[in-house]
Amino acid sequence: MPHHDFKIGQFKRRLGEEGSRDDADLDFTERSLITLLADFRDLGVQAHGSWVDERVEYWLGVFDGAGAAFQQHANRSDDNNAKDLTATLRVLPLKDHGCWGTLEAGYSIMHGLGGESTSATPGSDPTNSLNRSSTTHALMYAWLGYFPGGPLRGWWLRGEGGLYRDRFAPNQAASGPDVYTINPAPFSVHGWNIATGYKLRESVFRESLPGWAKGLEFAFRYDVMDNVFYHSLEYPERRLNVYKTQVYTAGTNYRVSPHAKLQLNYNCVLEQDERNRDDRQMRDVLNNTVVLNLQVSF
């Protein structure tokens, strides 16, 4: 069909910007916290349309949507009769403009129904071994990216936010001594990030730089997400309280060749401070990391 192509099989769903990007094109050694949820593969079919010199693109898909919260969807049998629907729109109001550069904006949504059980307490009377309550799960992203031209070329700025709604499987979530969510309630968590960087090989200074320096890129990112789950003290078998994690990342990328790069990242990790509050037993550890990554793509 003109302007369209199709995929069928098991592959990565097109959701969000960073989550859908190839590993070889990542600005940091790891994706941000909220976009990691889009880096899953699932069984389904997806249509892609492209118009106006790829200034307007959209993706529409139908997928199995197997598994509970934070579980992988690939290489497994479906565990519900419903399907997940996905839709993504990406527009470029500016594209390769000599002075203004490129401006990108987009929105994605995944919506579906997961889980099946004949009992209000899943696990006690499962249907065909489907042992979790039915729940509406959703994943939404919105993003914006700007890549200037003219004297600012080489600099880039990206930002992306997301929302995730789902439910854990029974006894999947554990927090505190011998505390499990037997019949967990659905949850909704948010996350967002903003990142910026500067590529010397694309800058106005590239002609005056020594050859070894042209492969350098400097990057920084602030990342936050609700991702630390603890049982509710009032209703521990069902409800979970959620706390946030913040990550400040400073990184250097070095492009060895068009198909190889070296990355060095320092992550400063800050978890919401609720330690020693009643019997919640929040962890109080240093999670800062230094990550060195050598990547070859082919």
C-alpha positions as a printed Julia matrix, in Angstrom:
298×3 Matrix{Float64}:
   0.0     0.0    0.0
   1.29    3.52  -0.73
   2.85    5.25   2.27
   2.39    2.18   4.49
   4.21   -0.91   5.67
   3.24   -3.73   8.02
   4.8    -6.05  10.6
   3.45   -9.32  11.94
   5.08  -11.63  14.48
   6.97  -10.96  17.69
   8.69   -7.57  17.78
   9.03   -4.36  19.79
   5.82   -2.34  20.01
   6.12    1.26  18.83
   5.49    3.17  22.07
   7.11    6.46  23.02
  10.35    7.89  21.68
  13.26    6.51  23.72
  11.58    3.17  24.43
  11.18    2.49  20.7
  14.65    3.69  19.72
  17.29    1.13  18.71
  19.93    0.35  21.35
  22.61    1.63  19.0
  21.03    5.1   19.0
  20.67    5.61  22.77
  22.22    8.74  24.27
  22.99    6.93  27.56
  23.97    3.4   28.55
  20.43    2.69  29.75
  16.96    3.95  28.94
  15.18    6.16  31.45
  13.02    4.46  34.08
   9.6     5.07  32.51
  10.7     4.31  28.94
  12.09    0.89  29.93
   8.47   -0.31  29.96
   8.23    0.32  26.2
  11.3    -1.81  25.45
   9.28   -5.06  25.51
   8.55   -7.33  22.57
   5.15   -8.89  22.08
   3.25  -11.0   19.55
   1.01   -8.99  17.26
   0.55   -6.97  14.08
   1.4    -3.31  13.43
   0.75   -0.89  10.57
   2.98    2.13   9.89
   2.07    5.15   7.77
   4.4     7.92   6.59
   3.43   11.17   4.86
   4.83   14.57   3.84
   8.47   13.45   3.52
   8.23   11.56   6.87
   7.11   14.69   8.69
   3.95   12.89   9.81
   4.1     9.23  10.88
   1.72    6.95  12.74
   1.73    3.39  14.02
  -1.35    1.27  14.84
  -1.01   -2.17  16.44
  -2.8    -5.11  18.08
  -0.81   -7.3   20.52
  -1.37  -10.21  22.92
  -0.59   -8.22  26.07
   0.22  -11.29  28.16
   1.62  -11.03  31.67
   1.08   -8.93  34.77
   2.75   -5.66  35.79
   6.43   -5.25  34.84
   6.55   -8.75  33.3
   8.0    -9.53  29.89
   5.49  -10.18  27.11
   7.8   -12.09  24.76
   8.23  -15.86  24.36
   5.17  -16.83  26.36
   1.62  -18.03  25.78
  -1.2   -15.52  25.97
  -2.97  -15.51  29.33
  -6.13  -13.61  28.41
  -8.64  -13.48  25.59
  -8.48   -9.71  25.14
  -5.85   -7.85  23.08
  -3.84   -4.67  23.6
  -4.35   -1.81  21.15
  -1.49    0.61  20.47
  -1.35    3.94  18.64
   1.53    6.39  18.13
   1.67    9.72  16.29
   4.96   11.49  15.49
   5.15   14.89  13.78
   8.09   17.08  12.71
   7.0    20.74  12.41
  10.63   21.48  11.48
  12.85   19.04   9.64
  16.5    19.66   8.73
  15.96   23.41   8.48
  19.3    25.11   7.9
  18.85   27.69  10.65
  16.21   26.25  12.97
  17.07   22.56  12.72
  14.55   19.83  13.61
  11.62   19.86  16.03
   9.88   16.59  16.93
   6.73   15.9   18.97
   4.78   12.74  19.59
   2.21   10.84  21.63
   1.66    7.11  22.25
  -0.99    5.05  23.98
  -1.39    1.35  24.75
  -4.75    0.23  26.12
  -5.97   -3.27  26.86
  -7.55   -5.77  29.24
  -5.38   -8.3   31.06
  -6.02  -11.24  33.33
  -8.93  -13.62  33.76
 -10.36  -15.48  36.76
 -13.68  -16.96  37.82
 -13.12  -15.96  41.42
 -12.96  -12.65  43.24
  -9.82  -14.04  44.87
  -7.63  -15.06  41.92
  -5.68  -18.23  42.35
  -8.47  -20.03  44.21
 -10.47  -20.99  41.12
  -8.53  -19.97  38.0
  -9.93  -20.31  34.5
  -7.55  -22.37  32.34
  -4.72  -21.54  34.77
  -5.35  -17.8   34.42
  -4.9   -16.7   38.0
  -5.21  -12.93  38.22
  -8.06  -10.48  38.34
  -9.11   -8.79  35.14
  -7.78   -5.25  34.91
  -7.56   -2.44  32.39
  -3.9    -1.72  31.77
  -2.52    1.28  29.92
   0.76    2.88  28.94
   0.95    6.47  27.65
   3.84    8.66  26.51
   4.29   12.22  25.27
   7.63   13.6   24.1
   9.34   16.6   22.58
  12.78   16.9   20.98
  14.7    19.81  19.51
  17.89   19.64  17.44
  18.98   23.18  16.44
  20.71   24.17  13.25
  22.88   27.19  12.52
  25.48   28.16  15.13
  23.86   25.86  17.74
  24.05   22.68  15.67
  25.41   19.73  17.6
  23.31   20.59  20.66
  20.16   18.57  21.34
  17.36   18.59  23.9
  14.8    15.87  24.64
  12.01   15.39  27.17
   9.51   12.58  27.68
   6.81   11.76  30.21
   4.74    8.64  30.74
   1.96    6.99  32.74
   1.63    3.29  33.49
  -1.46    1.54  34.86
  -1.56   -2.17  35.63
  -1.91   -4.76  38.38
   0.55   -7.19  39.94
  -0.16  -10.91  39.88
  -1.13  -12.42  43.26
   1.91  -12.98  45.51
   4.15  -11.26  42.93
   4.73   -8.12  45.01
   6.42   -8.61  48.37
   7.61   -5.93  50.79
   8.59   -6.31  54.41
   8.89   -9.63  56.24
   6.35  -12.18  54.98
   4.04   -9.57  53.47
   2.53  -10.41  50.07
  -0.27   -8.84  48.07
  -2.74  -11.7   47.76
  -5.38   -9.79  45.8
  -3.54   -6.66  44.61
  -5.41   -3.57  43.51
  -4.51   -1.76  40.27
  -1.93    1.02  40.47
  -0.94    4.04  38.39
   2.6     5.42  38.31
   4.18    8.38  36.53
   7.64    9.18  35.29
   9.41   11.77  33.19
  12.87   12.81  32.09
  14.68   15.67  30.42
  18.05   15.25  28.71
  20.48   17.39  26.79
  23.79   16.87  25.03
  26.37   18.25  22.63
  27.97   16.37  19.73
  31.32   17.83  18.72
  31.28   16.1   15.33
  28.16   18.08  14.36
  29.16   21.41  15.93
  30.41   24.55  14.19
  33.84   23.81  15.68
  34.24   20.39  14.05
  36.65   21.58  11.33
  39.07   23.06  13.87
  39.04   20.06  16.22
  41.74   17.37  16.18
  40.6    14.1   14.68
  40.45   12.22  17.97
  38.07   14.8   19.52
  35.41   14.72  16.79
  33.87   11.53  18.14
  33.09   13.05  21.56
  29.62   13.8   22.88
  28.66   15.1   26.33
  25.21   14.37  27.81
  23.2    14.98  30.97
  19.79   13.64  32.08
  17.37   14.07  34.97
  15.05   11.08  35.4
  12.25   10.46  37.95
   9.62    7.74  38.36
   7.27    6.24  40.97
   8.85    2.78  41.13
   9.41    1.69  44.75
   6.41   -0.33  45.99
   5.63   -1.06  49.65
   2.52   -2.6   51.18
  -0.07   -0.36  52.74
  -0.01   -0.6   56.53
  -3.83   -0.41  56.6
  -4.52   -3.05  53.92
  -1.26   -4.93  53.18
  -2.89   -7.84  51.31
  -4.28   -5.57  48.62
  -2.91   -2.03  48.49
   0.58   -0.75  47.77
   2.13    2.62  48.52
   4.48    3.93  45.83
   7.6     6.07  46.29
   9.74    7.77  43.68
  13.33    7.41  42.51
  15.34   10.26  41.0
  18.43    9.71  38.88
  20.93   12.34  37.73
  23.14   11.02  34.92
  26.26   12.63  33.5
  27.72   10.89  30.49
  30.34   10.93  27.76
  29.92    9.11  24.45
  32.79    8.47  22.07
  32.0     7.4   18.52
  34.8     5.02  17.52
  33.27    4.4   14.08
  29.82    4.68  12.47
  29.01    1.27  13.99
  30.87    1.34  17.33
  30.81    3.61  20.37
  32.15    3.8   23.9
  29.96    5.21  26.68
  30.78    6.24  30.25
  27.92    7.21  32.6
  27.78    8.23  36.25
  24.35    7.8   37.87
  23.49    9.6   41.1
  20.42    7.79  42.49
  18.14    9.31  45.13
  15.24    7.34  46.59
  12.38    8.92  48.49
  13.38    9.04  52.15
  10.87    7.11  54.26
  13.29    4.86  56.13
  12.49    3.49  59.58
   8.9     4.69  59.36
   6.72    2.29  61.36
   7.44   -1.21  59.99
   7.87   -0.13  56.37
  11.64   -0.81  56.46
  12.56    1.45  53.55
  16.03    0.68  52.27
  18.8     3.16  53.0
  21.64    2.28  50.65
  23.88    4.12  48.2
  22.79    3.2   44.68
  25.15    5.43  42.71
  26.78    3.64  39.79
  29.47    4.09  37.17
  28.66    2.3   33.9
  31.12    1.68  31.05
  29.64    0.37  27.8
  31.31   -0.68  24.56
  28.79   -1.25  21.8
  29.11   -2.58  18.27
  26.06   -2.52  15.99
  25.54   -4.44  12.75
